[in-house]
Amino acid sequence: MPDSPFFDKHPIIVLGMLRSGTSSVTSALEKLGVYVGDKSDFFPADENNLGGYFEHRELVHMNRRILAAYRMAFNSVRPFPASLPELPQTELLVPELAAFIRAKFAGKNLWGFKQPLASPLIPVYDLAFKYLGLSPQYVLCVRNPLEVAASEAKWAFDGLSERFHAPFGELAYGLWLHYTLYPLLACLSQPLTVVMYDDFVERPRQSLEAIVANRSGWSPSEEQWAAAIGLIEGRMRRARSDLAALEGQPSVLVRCLDLCREASNEPGFWKNGNLDERITALWKEVGQLRKMFQEDPPTAGKLSVFFNKEGRTEEVFQSYLPEETWQTVKVSVPATGGSTVAAAIYPLPAVVWVRKAVWRFEGKEVAADLHPGPHGAKGAVGRYLNFSVVPEPHQLIITIPSGRGPFELEIEFYVETGFYVAVHALSRIARTRPPAQ
């Protein structure tokens, strides 16, 4: 962005799986002179984290909204599609995320923040940083997944905290892989320091010096070093899991942990590319495992238009395969100008985002006015329309312009499907359907 309000264009962003030492690393960085935010903005310390979270309450809530906008949750392991920059949610959410960062950190000389939830959201954050003209320095905190699972299992879930979420349970290992490997992949060729929990507990200055070394012109005083090291020695737990216990876990966990340890021992790995091939190969392997558990591929779609002709209902259609990006479908409609037709765009519950809808006839292009069917809902987000649809022939109601045909309907759209969409659709039907007599 021109006329950037940031004195420092290289923020330090702390990522990693929850219960991996992100709070302690961030608190130490603050002692070394990094502005991480006003303490009034943070979640307060509690029995789960006596030293404090150093985590922006407002940013956590924003992360949850970002996840929800993409039909995801904190425990989702689905990566973002390559078409992320083109999606309607992105156009709206990236400027909002950028505005938060600008409001909280503009004008700071040395700044950054901790945000574990940014690990699965790192492609969105990367777009926000580019929007602001920033080049961040990332810190990835990594802890043995057995220790993460054991630490999280001890967490008090009283349902009253703003930070409440369901316990990880058996999801812990899969989440650990995603929260660890996704940032490694996304940060290839970007400044990244991997901090191993055990090393940080035993040799905190060495771990912190690796972060400082990635940043030119940063030279903490000995007083700052003493404060940071004293803080760590006073708050970190030194319990260590038996690494042999990992032998009973999937080998991909062991290899990912080994890869992270190599990265932590080679601070310049992100520059020389020595680990790039292994990171990419491991990510592909995890992707194959993910396919075994994810939802089935999207069902084939069909843009159908139903119209009346001589007292009977006729249908014309064009089939398509849903893609994770915008796509355009056209269908010729031999109906009478000025008449109203019904259309169906997908055979399952879906959210259909519409970027363009037009009628073409007589060499003209006229905007198509789309309305939801009896069990649908219409919304508008920015310059986009979205329609929540359920399986019915009247998902959309459209009036053909006056004139002589032939008429061609063209719709540019993006289809979202999946469990969350289906649940919301069924809930809407239940609310709108009249009670049985």
TORKOL-4160 file (C-alpha; in steps of 0.2 Angstrom, whole numbers, padded with zeros to 4 digits, m for minus):
437
<pt num="1" X="0000" Y="0000" Z="0000"/>
<pt num="2" X="0006" Y="0018" Z="m0004"/>
<pt num="3" X="0010" Y="0029" Z="0011"/>
<pt num="4" X="0011" Y="0015" Z="0023"/>
<pt num="5" X="0009" Y="0020" Z="0042"/>
<pt num="6" X="0021" Y="0006" Z="0047"/>
<pt num="7" X="0038" Y="0011" Z="0052"/>
<pt num="8" X="0043" Y="m0007" Z="0054"/>
<pt num="9" X="0037" Y="m0018" Z="0039"/>
<pt num="10" X="0044" Y="m0034" Z="0046"/>
<pt num="11" X="0032" Y="m0039" Z="0061"/>
<pt num="12" X="0036" Y="m0055" Z="0071"/>
<pt num="13" X="0022" Y="m0067" Z="0070"/>
<pt num="14" X="0021" Y="m0082" Z="0082"/>
<pt num="15" X="0012" Y="m0097" Z="0076"/>
<pt num="16" X="0010" Y="m0115" Z="0082"/>
<pt num="17" X="m0001" Y="m0128" Z="0089"/>
<pt num="18" X="m0010" Y="m0123" Z="0105"/>
<pt num="19" X="0000" Y="m0129" Z="0121"/>
<pt num="20" X="0017" Y="m0127" Z="0112"/>
<pt num="21" X="0024" Y="m0113" Z="0121"/>
<pt num="22" X="0018" Y="m0099" Z="0110"/>
<pt num="23" X="0013" Y="m0088" Z="0125"/>
<pt num="24" X="0030" Y="m0090" Z="0134"/>
<pt num="25" X="0039" Y="m0086" Z="0118"/>
<pt num="26" X="0029" Y="m0071" Z="0115"/>
<pt num="27" X="0031" Y="m0065" Z="0133"/>
<pt num="28" X="0050" Y="m0067" Z="0131"/>
<pt num="29" X="0050" Y="m0057" Z="0115"/>
<pt num="30" X="0040" Y="m0043" Z="0124"/>
<pt num="31" X="0055" Y="m0042" Z="0136"/>
<pt num="32" X="0067" Y="m0041" Z="0122"/>
<pt num="33" X="0058" Y="m0025" Z="0116"/>
<pt num="34" X="0044" Y="m0032" Z="0104"/>
<pt num="35" X="0028" Y="m0023" Z="0105"/>
<pt num="36" X="0015" Y="m0037" Z="0105"/>
<pt num="37" X="0000" Y="m0026" Z="0110"/>
<pt num="38" X="m0009" Y="m0018" Z="0125"/>
<pt num="39" X="m0012" Y="m0030" Z="0139"/>
<pt num="40" X="m0030" Y="m0023" Z="0140"/>
<pt num="41" X="m0032" Y="m0031" Z="0123"/>
<pt num="42" X="m0027" Y="m0049" Z="0129"/>
<pt num="43" X="m0036" Y="m0063" Z="0137"/>
<pt num="44" X="m0032" Y="m0063" Z="0155"/>
<pt num="45" X="m0022" Y="m0076" Z="0164"/>
<pt num="46" X="m0031" Y="m0090" Z="0171"/>
<pt num="47" X="m0029" Y="m0108" Z="0178"/>
<pt num="48" X="m0024" Y="m0114" Z="0161"/>
<pt num="49" X="m0011" Y="m0101" Z="0158"/>
<pt num="50" X="m0005" Y="m0093" Z="0174"/>
<pt num="51" X="0008" Y="m0082" Z="0165"/>
<pt num="52" X="m0005" Y="m0075" Z="0153"/>
<pt num="53" X="m0009" Y="m0078" Z="0135"/>
<pt num="54" X="m0002" Y="m0063" Z="0126"/>
<pt num="55" X="m0016" Y="m0066" Z="0114"/>
<pt num="56" X="m0028" Y="m0052" Z="0107"/>
<pt num="57" X="m0046" Y="m0056" Z="0111"/>
<pt num="58" X="m0053" Y="m0046" Z="0097"/>
<pt num="59" X="m0041" Y="m0055" Z="0084"/>
<pt num="60" X="m0046" Y="m0072" Z="0091"/>
<pt num="61" X="m0065" Y="m0068" Z="0088"/>
<pt num="62" X="m0060" Y="m0061" Z="0071"/>
<pt num="63" X="m0051" Y="m0078" Z="0067"/>
<pt num="64" X="m0067" Y="m0087" Z="0072"/>
<pt num="65" X="m0077" Y="m0077" Z="0060"/>
<pt num="66" X="m0064" Y="m0080" Z="0046"/>
<pt num="67" X="m0065" Y="m0098" Z="0049"/>
<pt num="68" X="m0084" Y="m0098" Z="0049"/>
<pt num="69" X="m0085" Y="m0088" Z="0033"/>
<pt num="70" X="m0075" Y="m0102" Z="0024"/>
<pt num="71" X="m0086" Y="m0115" Z="0032"/>
<pt num="72" X="m0072" Y="m0121" Z="0044"/>
<pt num="73" X="m0068" Y="m0122" Z="0062"/>
<pt num="74" X="m0053" Y="m0122" Z="0074"/>
<pt num="75" X="m0052" Y="m0141" Z="0071"/>
<pt num="76" X="m0053" Y="m0141" Z="0052"/>
<pt num="77" X="m0038" Y="m0148" Z="0043"/>
<pt num="78" X="m0044" Y="m0143" Z="0026"/>
<pt num="79" X="m0031" Y="m0132" Z="0017"/>
<pt num="80" X="m0037" Y="m0116" Z="0007"/>
<pt num="81" X="m0039" Y="m0118" Z="m0012"/>
<pt num="82" X="m0027" Y="m0110" Z="m0024"/>
<pt num="83" X="m0042" Y="m0098" Z="m0029"/>
<pt num="84" X="m0042" Y="m0091" Z="m0011"/>
<pt num="85" X="m0038" Y="m0073" Z="m0017"/>
<pt num="86" X="m0053" Y="m0073" Z="m0029"/>
<pt num="87" X="m0066" Y="m0079" Z="m0017"/>
<pt num="88" X="m0079" Y="m0067" Z="m0011"/>
<pt num="89" X="m0076" Y="m0069" Z="0007"/>
<pt num="90" X="m0058" Y="m0065" Z="0004"/>
<pt num="91" X="m0062" Y="m0049" Z="m0004"/>
<pt num="92" X="m0071" Y="m0043" Z="0012"/>
<pt num="93" X="m0061" Y="m0051" Z="0026"/>
<pt num="94" X="m0043" Y="m0047" Z="0021"/>
<pt num="95" X="m0046" Y="m0028" Z="0021"/>
<pt num="96" X="m0055" Y="m0030" Z="0038"/>
<pt num="97" X="m0040" Y="m0041" Z="0045"/>
<pt num="98" X="m0028" Y="m0028" Z="0038"/>
<pt num="99" X="m0038" Y="m0014" Z="0046"/>
<pt num="100" X="m0036" Y="m0022" Z="0063"/>
<pt num="101" X="m0017" Y="m0024" Z="0061"/>
<pt num="102" X="m0015" Y="m0006" Z="0055"/>
<pt num="103" X="m0026" Y="0000" Z="0070"/>
<pt num="104" X="m0016" Y="m0009" Z="0083"/>
<pt num="105" X="0002" Y="m0008" Z="0077"/>
<pt num="106" X="0004" Y="0006" Z="0065"/>
<pt num="107" X="0019" Y="0017" Z="0070"/>
<pt num="108" X="0028" Y="0004" Z="0081"/>
<pt num="109" X="0046" Y="0002" Z="0078"/>
<pt num="110" X="0047" Y="m0017" Z="0083"/>
<pt num="111" X="0031" Y="m0026" Z="0084"/>
<pt num="112" X="0022" Y="m0042" Z="0081"/>
<pt num="113" X="0009" Y="m0054" Z="0089"/>
<pt num="114" X="0005" Y="m0071" Z="0094"/>
<pt num="115" X="m0009" Y="m0080" Z="0086"/>
<pt num="116" X="m0010" Y="m0099" Z="0086"/>
<pt num="117" X="m0026" Y="m0099" Z="0075"/>
<pt num="118" X="m0016" Y="m0090" Z="0062"/>
<pt num="119" X="m0008" Y="m0106" Z="0058"/>
<pt num="120" X="m0022" Y="m0114" Z="0049"/>
<pt num="121" X="m0027" Y="m0097" Z="0042"/>
<pt num="122" X="m0009" Y="m0092" Z="0037"/>
<pt num="123" X="m0014" Y="m0090" Z="0018"/>
<pt num="124" X="m0027" Y="m0077" Z="0023"/>
<pt num="125" X="m0015" Y="m0068" Z="0034"/>
<pt num="126" X="m0002" Y="m0068" Z="0020"/>
<pt num="127" X="m0014" Y="m0059" Z="0009"/>
<pt num="128" X="m0017" Y="m0046" Z="0023"/>
<pt num="129" X="0001" Y="m0043" Z="0025"/>
<pt num="130" X="0004" Y="m0041" Z="0007"/>
<pt num="131" X="m0011" Y="m0029" Z="0006"/>
<pt num="132" X="m0002" Y="m0019" Z="0020"/>
<pt num="133" X="0015" Y="m0020" Z="0011"/>
<pt num="134" X="0022" Y="m0030" Z="0025"/>
<pt num="135" X="0035" Y="m0044" Z="0025"/>
<pt num="136" X="0033" Y="m0054" Z="0041"/>
<pt num="137" X="0046" Y="m0064" Z="0051"/>
<pt num="138" X="0037" Y="m0080" Z="0057"/>
<pt num="139" X="0041" Y="m0090" Z="0073"/>
<pt num="140" X="0034" Y="m0107" Z="0073"/>
<pt num="141" X="0033" Y="m0115" Z="0090"/>
<pt num="142" X="0034" Y="m0135" Z="0090"/>
<pt num="143" X="0031" Y="m0147" Z="0104"/>
<pt num="144" X="0030" Y="m0166" Z="0105"/>
<pt num="145" X="0012" Y="m0170" Z="0100"/>
<pt num="146" X="0011" Y="m0182" Z="0114"/>
<pt num="147" X="0015" Y="m0168" Z="0126"/>
<pt num="148" X="0003" Y="m0156" Z="0117"/>
<pt num="149" X="m0011" Y="m0169" Z="0119"/>
<pt num="150" X="m0007" Y="m0172" Z="0137"/>
<pt num="151" X="m0006" Y="m0154" Z="0141"/>
<pt num="152" X="m0022" Y="m0150" Z="0133"/>
<pt num="153" X="m0031" Y="m0164" Z="0141"/>
<pt num="154" X="m0027" Y="m0156" Z="0158"/>
<pt num="155" X="m0035" Y="m0139" Z="0152"/>
<pt num="156" X="m0051" Y="m0134" Z="0162"/>
<pt num="157" X="m0065" Y="m0132" Z="0150"/>
<pt num="158" X="m0079" Y="m0124" Z="0161"/>
<pt num="159" X="m0089" Y="m0117" Z="0146"/>
<pt num="160" X="m0088" Y="m0099" Z="0154"/>
<pt num="161" X="m0071" Y="m0093" Z="0147"/>
<pt num="162" X="m0071" Y="m0083" Z="0131"/>
<pt num="163" X="m0058" Y="m0095" Z="0125"/>
<pt num="164" X="m0069" Y="m0110" Z="0127"/>
<pt num="165" X="m0068" Y="m0123" Z="0113"/>
<pt num="166" X="m0072" Y="m0142" Z="0113"/>
<pt num="167" X="m0057" Y="m0153" Z="0120"/>
<pt num="168" X="m0046" Y="m0160" Z="0106"/>
<pt num="169" X="m0047" Y="m0178" Z="0111"/>
<pt num="170" X="m0042" Y="m0189" Z="0097"/>
<pt num="171" X="m0041" Y="m0175" Z="0085"/>
<pt num="172" X="m0025" Y="m0168" Z="0094"/>
<pt num="173" X="m0013" Y="m0177" Z="0083"/>
<pt num="174" X="m0021" Y="m0173" Z="0066"/>
<pt num="175" X="m0023" Y="m0155" Z="0072"/>
<pt num="176" X="m0004" Y="m0154" Z="0077"/>
<pt num="177" X="0001" Y="m0160" Z="0060"/>
<pt num="178" X="m0010" Y="m0146" Z="0052"/>
<pt num="179" X="m0005" Y="m0132" Z="0063"/>
<pt num="180" X="0014" Y="m0137" Z="0061"/>
<pt num="181" X="0016" Y="m0142" Z="0043"/>
<pt num="182" X="0004" Y="m0129" Z="0035"/>
<pt num="183" X="0015" Y="m0115" Z="0041"/>
<pt num="184" X="0031" Y="m0124" Z="0036"/>
<pt num="185" X="0024" Y="m0125" Z="0019"/>
<pt num="186" X="0017" Y="m0108" Z="0018"/>
<pt num="187" X="0033" Y="m0100" Z="0024"/>
<pt num="188" X="0044" Y="m0107" Z="0011"/>
<pt num="189" X="0057" Y="m0094" Z="0006"/>
<pt num="190" X="0050" Y="m0082" Z="0020"/>
<pt num="191" X="0060" Y="m0078" Z="0036"/>
<pt num="192" X="0055" Y="m0092" Z="0048"/>
<pt num="193" X="0062" Y="m0098" Z="0065"/>
<pt num="194" X="0057" Y="m0115" Z="0072"/>
<pt num="195" X="0057" Y="m0115" Z="0091"/>
<pt num="196" X="0057" Y="m0133" Z="0099"/>
<pt num="197" X="0048" Y="m0133" Z="0116"/>
<pt num="198" X="0061" Y="m0143" Z="0124"/>
<pt num="199" X="0076" Y="m0133" Z="0118"/>
<pt num="200" X="0067" Y="m0117" Z="0123"/>
<pt num="201" X="0064" Y="m0123" Z="0141"/>
<pt num="202" X="0082" Y="m0129" Z="0143"/>
<pt num="203" X="0091" Y="m0116" Z="0132"/>
<pt num="204" X="0080" Y="m0101" Z="0131"/>
<pt num="205" X="0093" Y="m0088" Z="0126"/>
<pt num="206" X="0099" Y="m0099" Z="0111"/>
<pt num="207" X="0081" Y="m0101" Z="0104"/>
<pt num="208" X="0078" Y="m0082" Z="0106"/>
<pt num="209" X="0095" Y="m0078" Z="0098"/>
<pt num="210" X="0089" Y="m0088" Z="0083"/>
<pt num="211" X="0074" Y="m0076" Z="0081"/>
<pt num="212" X="0084" Y="m0061" Z="0084"/>
<pt num="213" X="0097" Y="m0066" Z="0071"/>
<pt num="214" X="0083" Y="m0066" Z="0058"/>
<pt num="215" X="0081" Y="m0048" Z="0060"/>
<pt num="216" X="0094" Y="m0035" Z="0056"/>
<pt num="217" X="0097" Y="m0020" Z="0068"/>
<pt num="218" X="0089" Y="m0029" Z="0083"/>
<pt num="219" X="0101" Y="m0029" Z="0097"/>
<pt num="220" X="0093" Y="m0032" Z="0114"/>
<pt num="221" X="0102" Y="m0026" Z="0130"/>
<pt num="222" X="0109" Y="m0037" Z="0143"/>
<pt num="223" X="0095" Y="m0031" Z="0155"/>
<pt num="224" X="0082" Y="m0036" Z="0142"/>
<pt num="225" X="0090" Y="m0053" Z="0140"/>
<pt num="226" X="0091" Y="m0055" Z="0159"/>
<pt num="227" X="0072" Y="m0051" Z="0160"/>
<pt num="228" X="0067" Y="m0063" Z="0146"/>
<pt num="229" X="0077" Y="m0078" Z="0152"/>
<pt num="230" X="0071" Y="m0075" Z="0170"/>
<pt num="231" X="0054" Y="m0075" Z="0164"/>
<pt num="232" X="0056" Y="m0092" Z="0155"/>
<pt num="233" X="0065" Y="m0100" Z="0169"/>
<pt num="234" X="0051" Y="m0095" Z="0181"/>
<pt num="235" X="0036" Y="m0101" Z="0171"/>
<pt num="236" X="0040" Y="m0115" Z="0159"/>
<pt num="237" X="0037" Y="m0133" Z="0164"/>
<pt num="238" X="0051" Y="m0145" Z="0161"/>
<pt num="239" X="0042" Y="m0161" Z="0160"/>
<pt num="240" X="0047" Y="m0171" Z="0145"/>
<pt num="241" X="0038" Y="m0185" Z="0136"/>
<pt num="242" X="0047" Y="m0201" Z="0132"/>
<pt num="243" X="0051" Y="m0199" Z="0114"/>
<pt num="244" X="0050" Y="m0218" Z="0112"/>
<pt num="245" X="0031" Y="m0217" Z="0115"/>
<pt num="246" X="0030" Y="m0210" Z="0098"/>
<pt num="247" X="0035" Y="m0226" Z="0090"/>
<pt num="248" X="0017" Y="m0232" Z="0092"/>
<pt num="249" X="0010" Y="m0217" Z="0083"/>
<pt num="250" X="0009" Y="m0214" Z="0064"/>
<pt num="251" X="0026" Y="m0212" Z="0056"/>
<pt num="252" X="0021" Y="m0196" Z="0048"/>
<pt num="253" X="0020" Y="m0188" Z="0066"/>
<pt num="254" X="0038" Y="m0194" Z="0070"/>
<pt num="255" X="0045" Y="m0188" Z="0053"/>
<pt num="256" X="0036" Y="m0171" Z="0055"/>
<pt num="257" X="0044" Y="m0169" Z="0072"/>
<pt num="258" X="0061" Y="m0174" Z="0066"/>
<pt num="259" X="0059" Y="m0162" Z="0051"/>
<pt num="260" X="0055" Y="m0147" Z="0063"/>
<pt num="261" X="0070" Y="m0152" Z="0074"/>
<pt num="262" X="0081" Y="m0151" Z="0059"/>
<pt num="263" X="0074" Y="m0134" Z="0054"/>
<pt num="264" X="0077" Y="m0127" Z="0072"/>
<pt num="265" X="0095" Y="m0133" Z="0071"/>
<pt num="266" X="0097" Y="m0125" Z="0054"/>
<pt num="267" X="0092" Y="m0107" Z="0056"/>
<pt num="268" X="0094" Y="m0102" Z="0038"/>
<pt num="269" X="0084" Y="m0117" Z="0030"/>
<pt num="270" X="0071" Y="m0105" Z="0024"/>
<pt num="271" X="0084" Y="m0096" Z="0013"/>
<pt num="272" X="0095" Y="m0111" Z="0007"/>
<pt num="273" X="0080" Y="m0122" Z="0003"/>
<pt num="274" X="0088" Y="m0137" Z="0010"/>
<pt num="275" X="0072" Y="m0144" Z="0018"/>
<pt num="276" X="0059" Y="m0138" Z="0004"/>
<pt num="277" X="0058" Y="m0154" Z="m0005"/>
<pt num="278" X="0055" Y="m0164" Z="0012"/>
<pt num="279" X="0042" Y="m0151" Z="0018"/>
<pt num="280" X="0032" Y="m0152" Z="0002"/>
<pt num="281" X="0033" Y="m0171" Z="0001"/>
<pt num="282" X="0027" Y="m0173" Z="0019"/>
<pt num="283" X="0013" Y="m0161" Z="0015"/>
<pt num="284" X="0008" Y="m0171" Z="0000"/>
<pt num="285" X="0008" Y="m0187" Z="0011"/>
<pt num="286" X="m0003" Y="m0179" Z="0024"/>
<pt num="287" X="m0015" Y="m0173" Z="0010"/>
<pt num="288" X="m0017" Y="m0191" Z="0004"/>
<pt num="289" X="m0021" Y="m0196" Z="0022"/>
<pt num="290" X="m0033" Y="m0182" Z="0023"/>
<pt num="291" X="m0043" Y="m0188" Z="0008"/>
<pt num="292" X="m0047" Y="m0204" Z="0017"/>
<pt num="293" X="m0057" Y="m0194" Z="0030"/>
<pt num="294" X="m0063" Y="m0179" Z="0021"/>
<pt num="295" X="m0081" Y="m0177" Z="0013"/>
<pt num="296" X="m0083" Y="m0185" Z="m0004"/>
<pt num="297" X="m0079" Y="m0174" Z="m0019"/>
<pt num="298" X="m0093" Y="m0162" Z="m0024"/>
<pt num="299" X="m0108" Y="m0169" Z="m0033"/>
<pt num="300" X="m0110" Y="m0165" Z="m0051"/>
<pt num="301" X="m0121" Y="m0149" Z="m0054"/>
<pt num="302" X="m0134" Y="m0144" Z="m0066"/>
<pt num="303" X="m0141" Y="m0127" Z="m0071"/>
<pt num="304" X="m0159" Y="m0132" Z="m0075"/>
<pt num="305" X="m0172" Y="m0119" Z="m0081"/>
<pt num="306" X="m0190" Y="m0124" Z="m0080"/>
<pt num="307" X="m0203" Y="m0115" Z="m0090"/>
<pt num="308" X="m0221" Y="m0116" Z="m0096"/>
<pt num="309" X="m0224" Y="m0121" Z="m0114"/>
<pt num="310" X="m0242" Y="m0124" Z="m0121"/>
<pt num="311" X="m0248" Y="m0129" Z="m0103"/>
<pt num="312" X="m0234" Y="m0141" Z="m0099"/>
<pt num="313" X="m0217" Y="m0139" Z="m0089"/>
<pt num="314" X="m0202" Y="m0140" Z="m0100"/>
<pt num="315" X="m0184" Y="m0141" Z="m0094"/>
<pt num="316" X="m0167" Y="m0136" Z="m0102"/>
<pt num="317" X="m0151" Y="m0138" Z="m0093"/>
<pt num="318" X="m0132" Y="m0137" Z="m0094"/>
<pt num="319" X="m0122" Y="m0149" Z="m0083"/>
<pt num="320" X="m0105" Y="m0144" Z="m0074"/>
<pt num="321" X="m0093" Y="m0150" Z="m0061"/>
<pt num="322" X="m0091" Y="m0138" Z="m0046"/>
<pt num="323" X="m0074" Y="m0131" Z="m0044"/>
<pt num="324" X="m0066" Y="m0122" Z="m0029"/>
<pt num="325" X="m0067" Y="m0105" Z="m0039"/>
<pt num="326" X="m0078" Y="m0095" Z="m0050"/>
<pt num="327" X="m0086" Y="m0104" Z="m0065"/>
<pt num="328" X="m0098" Y="m0098" Z="m0078"/>
<pt num="329" X="m0112" Y="m0109" Z="m0085"/>
<pt num="330" X="m0124" Y="m0104" Z="m0099"/>
<pt num="331" X="m0140" Y="m0112" Z="m0105"/>
<pt num="332" X="m0152" Y="m0107" Z="m0119"/>
<pt num="333" X="m0170" Y="m0105" Z="m0114"/>
<pt num="334" X="m0184" Y="m0106" Z="m0127"/>
<pt num="335" X="m0197" Y="m0097" Z="m0117"/>
<pt num="336" X="m0207" Y="m0082" Z="m0120"/>
<pt num="337" X="m0201" Y="m0064" Z="m0116"/>
<pt num="338" X="m0208" Y="m0057" Z="m0100"/>
<pt num="339" X="m0212" Y="m0074" Z="m0093"/>
<pt num="340" X="m0206" Y="m0080" Z="m0076"/>
<pt num="341" X="m0196" Y="m0096" Z="m0075"/>
<pt num="342" X="m0189" Y="m0106" Z="m0061"/>
<pt num="343" X="m0171" Y="m0112" Z="m0060"/>
<pt num="344" X="m0161" Y="m0125" Z="m0050"/>
<pt num="345" X="m0142" Y="m0124" Z="m0049"/>
<pt num="346" X="m0136" Y="m0138" Z="m0037"/>
<pt num="347" X="m0144" Y="m0154" Z="m0032"/>
<pt num="348" X="m0138" Y="m0153" Z="m0013"/>
<pt num="349" X="m0139" Y="m0140" Z="0000"/>
<pt num="350" X="m0127" Y="m0126" Z="m0005"/>
<pt num="351" X="m0122" Y="m0108" Z="m0004"/>
<pt num="352" X="m0121" Y="m0101" Z="m0021"/>
<pt num="353" X="m0111" Y="m0085" Z="m0023"/>
<pt num="354" X="m0116" Y="m0075" Z="m0039"/>
<pt num="355" X="m0104" Y="m0063" Z="m0047"/>
<pt num="356" X="m0113" Y="m0060" Z="m0063"/>
<pt num="357" X="m0131" Y="m0065" Z="m0070"/>
<pt num="358" X="m0137" Y="m0059" Z="m0087"/>
<pt num="359" X="m0149" Y="m0063" Z="m0100"/>
<pt num="360" X="m0142" Y="m0062" Z="m0118"/>
<pt num="361" X="m0155" Y="m0059" Z="m0133"/>
<pt num="362" X="m0156" Y="m0048" Z="m0148"/>
<pt num="363" X="m0138" Y="m0044" Z="m0147"/>
<pt num="364" X="m0141" Y="m0036" Z="m0129"/>
<pt num="365" X="m0135" Y="m0041" Z="m0112"/>
<pt num="366" X="m0148" Y="m0037" Z="m0098"/>
<pt num="367" X="m0145" Y="m0041" Z="m0079"/>
<pt num="368" X="m0155" Y="m0055" Z="m0073"/>
<pt num="369" X="m0164" Y="m0052" Z="m0057"/>
<pt num="370" X="m0163" Y="m0067" Z="m0046"/>
<pt num="371" X="m0174" Y="m0071" Z="m0032"/>
<pt num="372" X="m0174" Y="m0086" Z="m0019"/>
<pt num="373" X="m0186" Y="m0101" Z="m0020"/>
<pt num="374" X="m0198" Y="m0106" Z="m0007"/>
<pt num="375" X="m0185" Y="m0114" Z="0005"/>
<pt num="376" X="m0170" Y="m0103" Z="0000"/>
<pt num="377" X="m0163" Y="m0087" Z="0006"/>
<pt num="378" X="m0154" Y="m0072" Z="m0002"/>
<pt num="379" X="m0141" Y="m0062" Z="0005"/>
<pt num="380" X="m0129" Y="m0048" Z="m0001"/>
<pt num="381" X="m0111" Y="m0047" Z="0005"/>
<pt num="382" X="m0102" Y="m0032" Z="m0003"/>
<pt num="383" X="m0104" Y="m0033" Z="m0022"/>
<pt num="384" X="m0109" Y="m0052" Z="m0022"/>
<pt num="385" X="m0126" Y="m0060" Z="m0020"/>
<pt num="386" X="m0127" Y="m0077" Z="m0011"/>
<pt num="387" X="m0141" Y="m0089" Z="m0011"/>
<pt num="388" X="m0144" Y="m0103" Z="0002"/>
<pt num="389" X="m0152" Y="m0117" Z="m0008"/>
<pt num="390" X="m0159" Y="m0134" Z="m0004"/>
<pt num="391" X="m0164" Y="m0148" Z="m0016"/>
<pt num="392" X="m0180" Y="m0142" Z="m0025"/>
<pt num="393" X="m0183" Y="m0137" Z="m0043"/>
<pt num="394" X="m0187" Y="m0119" Z="m0038"/>
<pt num="395" X="m0171" Y="m0114" Z="m0030"/>
<pt num="396" X="m0171" Y="m0097" Z="m0040"/>
<pt num="397" X="m0185" Y="m0087" Z="m0048"/>
<pt num="398" X="m0181" Y="m0077" Z="m0063"/>
<pt num="399" X="m0191" Y="m0066" Z="m0075"/>
<pt num="400" X="m0186" Y="m0066" Z="m0093"/>
<pt num="401" X="m0184" Y="m0048" Z="m0101"/>
<pt num="402" X="m0197" Y="m0042" Z="m0113"/>
<pt num="403" X="m0192" Y="m0045" Z="m0131"/>
<pt num="404" X="m0190" Y="m0059" Z="m0144"/>
<pt num="405" X="m0179" Y="m0074" Z="m0141"/>
<pt num="406" X="m0169" Y="m0084" Z="m0141"/>
<pt num="407" X="m0164" Y="m0081" Z="m0124"/>
<pt num="408" X="m0148" Y="m0086" Z="m0116"/>
<pt num="409" X="m0145" Y="m0086" Z="m0097"/>
<pt num="410" X="m0127" Y="m0084" Z="m0091"/>
<pt num="411" X="m0123" Y="m0086" Z="m0072"/>
<pt num="412" X="m0105" Y="m0084" Z="m0065"/>
<pt num="413" X="m0105" Y="m0092" Z="m0048"/>
<pt num="414" X="m0096" Y="m0101" Z="m0034"/>
<pt num="415" X="m0103" Y="m0116" Z="m0025"/>
<pt num="416" X="m0100" Y="m0120" Z="m0007"/>
<pt num="417" X="m0106" Y="m0137" Z="0000"/>
<pt num="418" X="m0102" Y="m0148" Z="0015"/>
<pt num="419" X="m0108" Y="m0152" Z="0032"/>
<pt num="420" X="m0110" Y="m0135" Z="0039"/>
<pt num="421" X="m0120" Y="m0129" Z="0024"/>
<pt num="422" X="m0132" Y="m0144" Z="0025"/>
<pt num="423" X="m0135" Y="m0141" Z="0044"/>
<pt num="424" X="m0139" Y="m0122" Z="0041"/>
<pt num="425" X="m0151" Y="m0127" Z="0027"/>
<pt num="426" X="m0160" Y="m0140" Z="0037"/>
<pt num="427" X="m0162" Y="m0128" Z="0051"/>
<pt num="428" X="m0169" Y="m0115" Z="0040"/>
<pt num="429" X="m0182" Y="m0127" Z="0033"/>
<pt num="430" X="m0187" Y="m0132" Z="0050"/>
<pt num="431" X="m0190" Y="m0114" Z="0055"/>
<pt num="432" X="m0200" Y="m0110" Z="0039"/>
<pt num="433" X="m0210" Y="m0125" Z="0037"/>
<pt num="434" X="m0227" Y="m0124" Z="0045"/>
<pt num="435" X="m0231" Y="m0136" Z="0059"/>
<pt num="436" X="m0240" Y="m0152" Z="0055"/>
<pt num="437" X="m0259" Y="m0151" Z="0059"/>
